[in-house]
């Protein structure tokens, strides 16, 4: 049994356009921008605006879950009173929410 030397004909794959891959990549990046990056930038901008409006006497909630009243505001740190004569210093960026007035009295 000898192998014959007949060539095997196979269909050559169609050339893939580099342009279609480029368009796909651009569309994918645009979708990621509008679904992930843009909302995060918007939340960060709102958080910075909230920190800029922070004033003494505001009731706040920290990212660690500690609620208290702002007593002093420094450049990077905020003094928060969590109980009578109990004050802690937290970084400004750790303030996650400003609560409505009277929230802590009701709790």
Secondary structure, DSSP 4 states (H G I P E B T S, - for coil): -----PPPP-PPPPPPPHHHHHHHHHHHHHHHIIIIIHHHHHHHHHHHHHHHT--TT-EEEETTS-EEEEEEE-SSEEEEEEETTEEEEEEGGGEEEEEPTTHHHH-
